């Protein structure tokens, strides 16, 4: 089964400022607040947040990660913000508006992260609650434990579907638009549902600012 959804803009100023280490003690704190307020108003014109997921028989799991070798199915997921927000980020840096450039980039990362969490809620409902599959934690291609080549593996799974989302891939296996995430879950009716999406203990994203948020959930 395959499903495509529009996802809401989920953004929290406090969370963003924490990620960017912006505190009221900074001399230019007011500048950051004003920049945030200005960017917040522009966001609806800069992002179109879409997600897709597909429950599919497990043919590539072993190649992606040894933990995924034995589940009967995989759930392939893609989330994207579209290209406009990255274009705007590039434009800000070209104009030497570095505060806006850095902040819009951090906003995009947070939007993408939160959109993937929103998609997880839908995946749980459709795959687990309605169809009875337990899910593993999330497995994302990266530079360390899961080859970045699998960004293409994930995209290719959707080739035969009416994806209607303009996502391409470069020769270096980077998604285009840049602010796109691809990842998989193992799925099996014999698997106990853990409800854990992010398991930071096994994630190689050592610089992830969200790591501390999930400390208590694992
Ligand atoms: S470090 Fe944790 S929160 Fe960040 S991406 Fe990895 S699993 Fe998710």
Boltz pocket constraint, residues with backbone or C-beta under 6 A from the ligand:
constraints:
  - pocket:
      binder: B
      contacts: [[A, 197], [A, 198], [A, 199], [A, 200], [A, 201], [A, 203], [A, 204], [A, 205], [A, 206], [A, 208], [A, 209], [A, 210], [A, 211], [A, 214]]
      max_distance: 6.0
